[in-house]
């Protein structure tokens, strides 16, 4: 496994792989890797000949009041996990390598990024699209693999690829959960033991949605009320949003149907967790 720090070196290596006729997949991460990230690498391995994992805590997707400086990092452990999973290259740039000091070009998305997480994090997806576009260009990727836990991010990136006619396949990977049902997240380490136990209400609320779907009870209003009631009874839980939307357009739906995304964001102390279920 190679480890590189500069855009120029990564692009040169990717160009040499393409010259051999090899397909490249990029797995963008912010590090502090867990089983969810590793599942993305395995998904990429099934789709491509060479796997690039980027580890970069991207400053442009954090607002000034968010946790950029405190975001958990463990480069040594991350590299060991990437090597064990068979990654071919880990790209470890610095912010100065990724962004020129006078950088002045960015991304504006006017629809999908304005709802759900975009309401409380209005600049977040601009930074996500900027760094993902740069990573696609630098790595010459044929495939990008993204986890479905960040369902809104996945939808926004798919829209970017579609609208900009990018010759790239976006591959989603299922949510990976802890044995008790909590979705794996690097931010889970912020939770106190009590917050960690209380955070299981997210999975229980989503269980209500899956049960309603299986039973044929498709009206969203009473379902969302029930989910809200369950979470409001949980100590320390602060609801950001609970919604049911079309998974592609992120438009709210009044009736559950195939491809409905039931999603929520809830804070425990200073930790904001997201989770979702896709009704199939």
C-alpha positions, 0 to 999 in steps of 0.5 A: 500500500502506498501513502502519498501527500500531494495531489501531483503524486496521486494524479501521476499514479492514477494516470499510470493505472489508467494507462494499464487499463485499470479502473479506480475507485475512491473512498473519501473519508475524514479518517478515524475509521471504523467498520462502516468505512471498511465496508466502503473499501470492500465495496470498492474492491468488488467494483474496481481494480485499484482502491484509493482511500482519502483521509482528510478532515475537510475544513470547508464543510465545517462552520466556525461553530462546529467541531473541526479542531476537535474532530477525532483523528488517528492516522496510525490506526487508519493506515493499519486498517486501510492496509489490512483491507487491501487499499492500494493508496491512501491520500493524506493531504493537508488543507494547504495542499488541497486549497490554495490560499487565494482559492475563490471558486466553489460550488453552489447547490440550490435545492437538495442541500437546503433541506434536512441537514442543510437547514441547520448547516447551511454551508456544509454541502458546499464544502462537501461538493467542493472537496469531493469534486477535487478528489474525483479530479485528483484521483481520476476516479471511475467510481466513488463509494459513499455510505448510505448513513449520509443519505443527503450527502449521497443524494447531493453528490449524485446530483452533482455528477448528473448535472455536471455530466461527470463520467463517474459511477456513484456506488452506495454502501449500506449503513453499518450498525453496532450490535445494539443498532446504533449507526456507526459514526466517528462522532459516537466517541463524543457520547458519554455512557448515558448519551450512548445508551439514550442514542438508541432511540434513533434506531427505535424510532426508525423501527417504527417506520419500518414496521409501518411500511411492512404493515401497509400503514403508509400515512407519514403524519402519524408516523412522524408524530410517533417517532417524535414522541418516542425521541422526545421522551428520551433524556437529553435528546434534542431533535433537529429534524424527523422527515420522510422524503423521496430518496432522490429528490429529498422532497417530503412525501405524505404517503410512504412509498418505495424509495422513501427515505425516513431520516432524522437528526438528533443532538445529545449534548454537543453531539449531533447524530444522523440516521435513516432507513430506506423503504424498499 
